[in-house]
Amino acid sequence: MSTTTLAVLVPLLPFLGAVAGLLLGRKAPGFVRPLAILPTLAAAVLAVLVAVRQGGGETISASTELTPTGSVPIELSLYLDGFAVLVAVLVGVVATCVQLYSTAYLREDPRYPSYAALVSLFTSAMLLVVYSGDLMVLLVGWEIMGICSYFLVGHYWETEAARSASLKAFLVTKLGDVPFLIGLFALAADAGSFEIPKILETVAAGGLDHPTLIALLLLAGVAGKSAQFPLHTWLPDAMAGPTPVSALIHAATMVAAGVYFIARLLPVFAASQAALVVMAVMAAVTMVGSGLAAIAQDDIKRVLAYSTIGQLGYMVGALAVGDRGAAVFHLLSHGAFKALLFLGAGVIIHAAGTNSLGVMSRMDGLAKRIPDAFWTMTIALLALAAVPPFAGFFSKEAVLVAAEHTATGHSDFAPSAAGWLVLVSGLLTALLTAAYATRLWLMAFRGRGAAAPDHGKEPFAMTGVLWLLAIPSIGFGLAAESISGWFDNGELTPTLVTSVLGTGAAAIGAMLTYALWQRASAKAALAAAAGTRAAAPAGTPAAVVAAASAAEAPEVAEVTHDHPAVPAGPAADPGKAFLGPLHRHAAAGFHLDAVYDRLFVRPVRAAASLVRFLDREVVDTYVRGAGTGTQLLGSLVRRAQTGNVQSYLSALLAGAVVLAIATAVLANVNAGS
């Protein structure tokens, strides 16, 4: 079987699994889980086979015209280069892990059949984006992902948070898709084709007439899909969906699509130096802002959501300095450890009965309850904090190396200002990333207080997936040199300067957070002891009070995600001391949602109220008036219908006389003139 045939099957199999799952979900529930797992697993295996055959060598392309469309044809085409085949492997592996994990995580959910089918459709759409060589076909997968995210984020539609989050995700991403679509048409008009190879040939020949306009329009769509400033606000709220959905969106689909799109069409963006500077500014603000916001979050999933935004900022920053190899390398590395982080967070939430880090920090022994999640989450957090030799260290260093080369004038691709901006913000974000990763680990696994609840051993379908994803989180970075040929033979090995600066920044962030946590824990213990002494009866011996203080934490009852039992006492949160007066603003996402509410939501609602008033009070008045006039006329005519023949004859005679007189008068007037 040819490589192109195998590549066609990769997105087709999950699509067929989704259709079969929707059709058989209620009629044959026993087939739901096999239809969710087997097609996705087969697609992952075929994606690996396609990657092996492509081998990072010459691009494999094939196309066939779908239908005549005039001067700019739309074709069903494949474009398989080193980037595409590796990203497809990532999508297939993560989607398979998510489907396996979901069989246990949602085993009691009555809507699991539709959920599993939507995850398969989501996977198929992303694979279509990855393999497509035509922008219109790519757009189909792009939009299907948006629709699937709407339904998956709103899976728990009974809750207001899920309904609002799904609607917000849909509207914000669609807001970016409008200029994105215009940019695609403008690009095709300049290049004369929607096919990616022909577009790249046109760009190489200098054939784009409006490169800056096209790049900025496309960048708006990427900002919405990949949650970059200022269209990033939907991603933290999307945590209202099931945890496996969060893992899929954040690691391998949806948000990765925007970064992959820029990497695929980077020469288009490089044709405009202004667009690269805008991209660098967007990446810098996204990295630093998301890092500060992550330190202030109490919900463990929101911490990871802001972490995703920041890591995507690294990828966009690498693209802004012209190194798509570093961007895609970090995309692949991040996909592995971020999927592990979210799925591990799902195990923690299941065990603790709450998403709140503040509650977890007042639980003792949570790490012992879930040892698999503890060790794998530790690995993933070390990778996130870019600690050597874990995968995140090598991929993040690749981004910093690319920024350093541009900043010091060793690259002619982008202006040095973009390089300095990405380099400085990247180092600052490395410090912030280590800080919130350390804070999450300490608050989740080193809590002090009540004994953590025991909900029994976690299913193997959940814990086994964690160890599977831990393998690339540890070893993928070590293979950087051997796979550099898949990334345009780019420089993926760290330099001494960036290694020292990046690792040093991470070490400072981690140590500072640990010191602040120690101080916060001491304050919390003193506050708890003071509360116990205040509540003790007069004359109670000090030793008894101290013993009561140590054993004061109440039993943690059976908890749910909506109403967790919160142990008493203050939480030891180092984030408040780390940020100081900035903490309140960072916790609210720097009030960007409030700004949008005043600038856009309220004016739109006011305009809608005005339109409703005009429709009801003005337009409906004319409609009601026409109906009332007809009713009055009918009433008058009805009164004339008396049924008396003499009255009818009298009216007829009177009418004839009036007509005769009118005729005579008109005749005299005409004769006189």
N, C-alpha and C positions, 0 to 999 in steps of 0.2 A: 504494500500500500504506500502511495506516495506521501511525501511530507505535507503537501498542500491538502490532501484528502484528510489526513490526520488532524491538521489544523482546523479544518471545517467542522470536524466532529467535536472538537474541544468545547466551543460554545453551544453546539447543537445538543449535546447529551444532557446538560443541566436544564436546557429549555424543554426538552421532551419529558424529563423527569418532573418539571414543574407542571406541565399540562396534564400528565398522567396523575400526579398527586392531587390536583384540583378536581379531576373527574372522578377519581376513585376514593377520595378522602372519606366520604360518608358511606359509600356503598361497600367498600372493602377496606376498613381501617387497618387491617393487618398488613397491608401493602404500603402504608404511608411511610414508615421508617426505612424500609429497603429502597423505596423510590426517592427518598430524600438523600440517602447516603451513597448508594451504588452509582448513580449517574455522575454525581459530583466527584466521587473517588476515581471513576473511570476517566473523567475529564482531566483530573490531576495527573494520572499516570500517562495519558496521552500527551499532556503538556510537557511532562518530563522527556518523553520520547522525542517530541518535536524539538525541544531545546538541545538534546543530544545530537540530533541530526543536523540542526543548524550550526551548532558548535561555535557560535560567535564569529562565524566567517561571513561569506557573501550574503547579502540580503536575498531572501526568497520572496518572490512576488508573483501573483497571478490575479487575473481579473476577468470579469465577464460583464457585459452591459446588461443592466436590469431592464431598462425601457428607454426608448428614445425621448430625450428631454430638450432637444434643441441644441444650441451652441455649446452648452456646458453639460456634458453627459454625467449621469450618476451610475456608478459601476459597483458591483459586488466584488471587492478585491481584498486580497491578503497582502500584508507587508510585514514579513517576519525578519527582524534584525535581532541583534543581541539583546537590546532592551526589551523588545516585545516578548521574546520567548522566556526570559527570566521572570518578568513581571507576571506572565501567565502561570508559571509554576507557583509563584507566591500566591496568586489568587486561588488556584486550585487546591493547594495544601491548606491554606487558612480556611477556605470555605468547607473543606472536608472536616477539618477539626471542629469548626462551628456546628456543623450538622451532627457530628458524633456527640459533642458536648450537649447539644440541645435535646437529644433523646432522653437524657437524664434530668437536665435542668427544667424542662417543660413537660415532664412525663405525665403530670396530672392536669395539664392545660387542655381544656376542651377545644381550643382553637389551634392546636398544634398542626393539624393537616394543612390549613391555609398558611400558617406561619412557615412550615417547611417548604411549601411550594413557592412562596414568595422569596425565601432565601435562595432557592435554586434559580429562580428567574433573575434575582439580583446578581448572582454569580455569572449567569449566562450573559447578562448585559455588560458586565465589566469585561468579560473575556472578549466580547464583540468589540468593545472600545480598544482593547489591547491589540487585537489581531487585524483590525480593519485598516485597509489602505485607502479608503475613500471617506472624506469628511462627512458626507451626508449619512452614510451607513454608521459611522462613528457617532453621529448626532442621535441616531435612533437608540443606541445603547446608552448614551449619555442621558437621554430623557427617561428611558425606562428605569434607570437607577433612581432618578428623582421620584418617580411614582412609587417604586417599591419602598423607598425610604419613608415615604409618607405613611404607608400602611404598616410598615414594621415598627417605626417609632411610635405610632399610635396603637400598637398591639393591645395595650391595656386601656382601651378606649373608655372604660367605665370611669377612669380618673380624669379630672380636669387637666392635670399636668401633662398627661400623655396626649390628650386632644390638642391642647395649646401648642405643645412641642412639635407635633406632627405638622400642624398647620403652619407654624413658624418656619420649620425646615423647608417646607414646600414653597412658601412665598419668597423667602430670602434667596433660595437657590434659583427660583424662576426669575427673580429680579435680575440676577446676574446672567441668566440665560438669554434675556432679550438682547442686550448688546452683543453677547456671544454669537447669536444667530446672525445678526447684522454683519458682524466681523467676518463670519464664514462666507457670507454671500459676497462681501467686498473682496475678500481674498480670492475667491473663485473667479470673480469678474476680472481681476487683474491677471490671474494666472491662466484663465481660460479653462480651468478644470478643477474638479473637487478631489482628484487623485493626489495623494501625498507625494509620490515621486515626481510628478510633473510640477507640483507647486514648489518643491525644493529646487528643481532645475531652473524654474523661473526666478526664484530668489537668487540663486547663484549667478544668473546672468544679469542681475540688476533690473529685473522686469517689473518689480512692484512700484506702482505709482503713488500709493499712500501708505507707506510702511508704518509710520507712527500711529496713524488713525487705526489701522487694522490691528496692530499689536495691542493698543490700549483697549479696544473693544473686546478682543479675545481675552485680555487679562481680566476684564470685569467678570466674565463668565467663570474663569479659573478661580478668582477670588471667592465667588459664591460657592462653587462646588468644593473647593479645597479649604474653605473656612479661613481665608486670609483677611486681615484688616482691610476695610471696615465691615466686611460681610461674614464675619466669623461667629456672630452671636447665636446662631442657630445650633451650633454643635454642642455646647455645654447643656443646653436644654434638651437635646435629643437623648440625653441619658435617661429620660423617662421610659424609654423602651426596654425590652429585655436585654440583659447583659450580653448574651451571645450576639445580638444584633449590633451592639456597640462595638464588640470586637471585630465584626465583619466590616462595618463602616469605617472604623478608624485604622484598621490594619491593611486591608487589601482592596477595598472597593470605595466608591463614592469620592472620598477626600483624596485618594491616591490618583483618581482619574485626571484631576486638574494638573497635578505635577507631571504626570506621564504625558499629557497633551503638550505642555510646553516643551518637554524634553524631545518629543517627536518632531515638533515644528520650531525648534530653537533658532534656526537660521532666519525665520520670519521675524522673531523678536529681536534678533541681533542686527537686523537691518536698520533698526532705530536705536541710537544711543540714548535718546530720551526715554524710550520705553524701558531700557535696562536700568536706568537710574530710578524710574518710578517703581520698578520691580524690587530693586534693592531697598528703597525706603519702605515699601510695603512689607518686605520680609523682616527688616530690622524692627519696625514697630510691632509686628506680629510676635516676633520672638520674645522681645523684652516684656511687652505687655502681658502676654499669656503666662510667662514665667512668674511675674508678680502676682497675677490673679490666681495661679495654681497654689501658691503658698498660703493664700487666705481661704481656700475652700474647705468646707467641713465634709461634704459628700465625697466619698472615695472615688466615685465614678466621674464627678466633675473635676477632681484633681487630674485624673487621667485624660479627660477631655481637653482641658487647657494644655496638658502636656502634648497631646497630639497636635494642637494648633501651633505650638512652639516648634515641634520637630518638622512640621510642614514648612514653617518659616525657614528653617535651615535648608530644606530642599529648594525652596524658591530662591533663597539667597545664593545657593550654588549655581542655579540657572542664571541668576542675574550677573554673575561673573563669568558666565560662559562655559561652565564645566558640567555638562549633563551627565557625565560618568559618575561624578561624585554625588549628584542629586539622586540618580537612580540607585546607586549603591546604598545610600542612606535610606531610600524608600524601601528597598528589600530588607535591609537590616532592621529598620524600624518596624516593618510589618510583622516580623517574627516576634520581637520582644513586646510589641504593643498588644498583639493578639494574646500573648501569654499574660500580660498584665491585666487585661480586661477579664479573661476567663478565670484567672486567679482571683480577681476581685469578686467575681460571682461566687466562688467557693467561700470566700471570707464573709460576704453578705449572707450567704445561706447559713453559715455557722454562727455568725454573730446576731443575725436577725435584724440588722439595720445597716444602712449605708453610711451612717455618721461616724467619722473618725473620732469625734468628741466622746461618743458613747464607747467606742472600742478602746479608747485610752483609759477608760475606767473599768476595763475588763482584764482579768488576770488569767493567763494560761491559754490564750487563743492560739498561740503558735503551736502548743502541744496538742490542741484539739485537731488541728489541720496541718500536720507536718508536711504533706505534699505541697500544699499551697504556700506554706511558709518558705520552704527551700526554693521552689521554682519562682516565687515572687521576688525573693532575694536576688536570684540570678537576673531576673528581668529588670529589677530596679538598678542593679549594678551596670547592666547594659545601657539603660536609659541615662544614667549619670555619666556615661562614657568612661568607666573605670577599666583600665587594661587588665586582662586581655580579652574582655568581652566584646561582642560584635559592635555595640554602639560606639566604642572608643575608635575603632578603625574607620567607620563610616562618617562619624562626626569630624574626625581629624581630616578626612578627605575634603570635607567642605571647607574647613579652616585653611588647609593648604591651598586650595583653589583661590580663596579670598586673599591669602597672603601674596600669592603670585600676582594677582591683579593689582593689589594695593602697592606693591613694590615695583610695578612697571614691567614685570616679566610676562605680561599677557597683553596682546593687542586687541583682544576680543571686546573688552568692556572698559569704560573709563575707570581710572584709579580711585575716584571718589566712591564708586560703587563697591570696590574691593575693600577700602577702609571701613565703610559703613557696615558691610557684612562681617568683616573680621572683628571689629570692636563689639558689635552687638552679639556676635556669636560667642565671644569669650564671656561677656556678661551673662548671656543666657546659660552658658555652661555652669557658671556659679549658681544661678537661680535653679537650674534643673537638679543639680546635686542637692540643693537645699530642700526643695519640695519632695524629692525622692526619699531623702533621709527622714524628713518629717512624716511622710506616709508610713514608712517602715516602722519608725519608733511608736507612732500612735496606734498602729494596727497590731503590732506584735509585742510591744513592750509596755502594755497597759498595766496599771496598778489599781486594784480595787476588788470588785466582786469576781467570783469565778465565772469564766466564760460558759455560756450554755452548751450543753452537750446534746446535739441533734443526731448523734450516731455517725457512723463512718460515711464519708462521701462516696458516691458511686464511682466505680472504676472508669466509666465513660467520661467523667469529668476530670479525675485526677490523672488518668493515663494520657489524656490530651495535653495536660500541662507539661509532663515530662517530655513528650514528643516535641513540643515547641521550645523547650529549654535547650535542645541540641543545637539548632541554628543560632539561638541567642548567645551561646557560648562560643561556637566554632566558626560561624560564618565569616567573621572579620579576619580570622587567621587565613582564610582562603582568598584574601583580597588580591594578592600578587598573582595567584594562578588563574584568576578569572578576569584580570585587568583587560585582556583582549576582547572581552565581551562589552567593554565600556569605551570603545574608541581608543583602546590602548592608553587610557588616561592614567594619570599619576594618582594611585590610591594608597600609597604607603605614607605614613606620617613622617613629618620632618621633626627634627629635634626642637625647633623653636615652637611650633604649634603644639607639640606633645607636652612640653614643659608648661606652656601658658595654659592650655586647655585643661590638663590634669591638675595643675596648680589651682586654677580657678574652681574646679570641681571639689578639690580637697578643702579649700577655704570654705566653700558653701556647706559641705557636709560637716566639718568640724564646728563651724559657727552654729549650725542648727542643733547639733548634739549638745553643745554647751548651753544653748538657750533652753533646750528640752530639760536638761538636768536642773536648771534653775527654776523652770516652770513646775517641774515635778516636786521640787522642794517646797515651793510656795503652796502648791495644791495640798501637799501633806500637812503643812502647817495650818492651812485653812480648815482642813477636815478635822484636825486635832482640836483646833479652837472651837469648832462647832460642837464637837463631842463634849468638851469640857463645859461649854455653856449649857448643854442639855442635861448634864449629870446632876443628880440631886445633891443638895448641900451636904458636906461631910463625907462625900465619897473619896476613898483613898486615891492618891495620884496614880499608883500602880494599876489600880482597877480601871481608871479612866484611860490610861495609856493602852491597856490591853483591849478595852472596848474600841478605842480609836483604830487600832490595828485590824480588828475584826469587824469593823463597823459596816462594811459594804453589804448591802442587802442581797438576798438571793435574787438572781435574775430569772424571772418567770418566763413562761413560753411567750415568745415575741413574734411579731409579724413585721412585714416591711412597712406597713402603714402606721402601726402603733407599737413601736418598740418600748420595752421597759427600760427606762433610763436609770442607771445606778446613780446614787446620790453623790454629791461632791463635785468640785470644780475639775475641769479637764486640764491636762498639762499640754498646752498647745504652744509650741515654740514659734509658730507663724506670727502671732500677735507681737511678740517682742522683736522678731526679725524685721517686720515692716513698720512697726510703730504707728504713727497717725495715718499712714497710708493703708493700713489693714482694712479699715471700713470701706474705703473706696475700691480697693482691689477685690474684696469679697463680693461686691456688687458689679464686678466687671467694668469698673470705672464708669458706671452709670451710662454706658453707651445705649442700652435699651431705653432708658428714660429719655435720652436725647432723640432717639428715633421716634419715640412715642410723641414727643412734642413737635418734631419737625415733619413727621409723615402720618402717623396713625391718627392723631387728633384732627389735622386738617382734612384727611380723607373722610373721617367720620362726620365732621362738620359739613363737608360737601355732600355726603350721602344724606344727611338730615335735611339739607336744603333741597336736594332733588326730591326727597320724599314729600316735603312740604309743598313744593310746586306741583308734584304729581297729584297729591290729594286735594289741595285747596284751589289750584288754578285749572289744571287739565280736567280733573274730575268735575269741576264746577260746570264747564262747558258741556261735558257729557251728560251730567245730571240735568242741566238746563234743556238740552235737546229732548231728553226723555220726558221732562215735565211739560214742555210745550206740546208735545205729541199727545200726552194725556189730557191736557186742557182742551185741545182741539177735538179730541175724541169725545170728551164730555159734552161739548157744545153740540156736536153732530148727533150724539145720542139723545139729547133733549128734543131735537127737532123731529125725531122719529116717534110721533105720537100714535100712529096707526089709524088716524082719522083721514078718510079719503077726501072729505071736503077741504080740510086744511092743506092737503097736498095740492088740490086743484087751484085753491086760492093763491098759494105760493107760486105755482106754475104760471097763473094768469098775471100775477103782479110782476114776476120776472120778465114775462113777455112784453108787458107794457113798458117796463124800464128799458129793455133793449130797444124797443121801437123809438122811444123818446131819444135815447142816446144816439141812435142811427140818424134820426132827423137832425139833431143838433150838429153832429159831425158833418152831415151833408151840406147844411147851410154855411158852416164855417169854410168848407172847401170851396163852395161856390163863390163866396165873398172874396176869397183870396185869389 
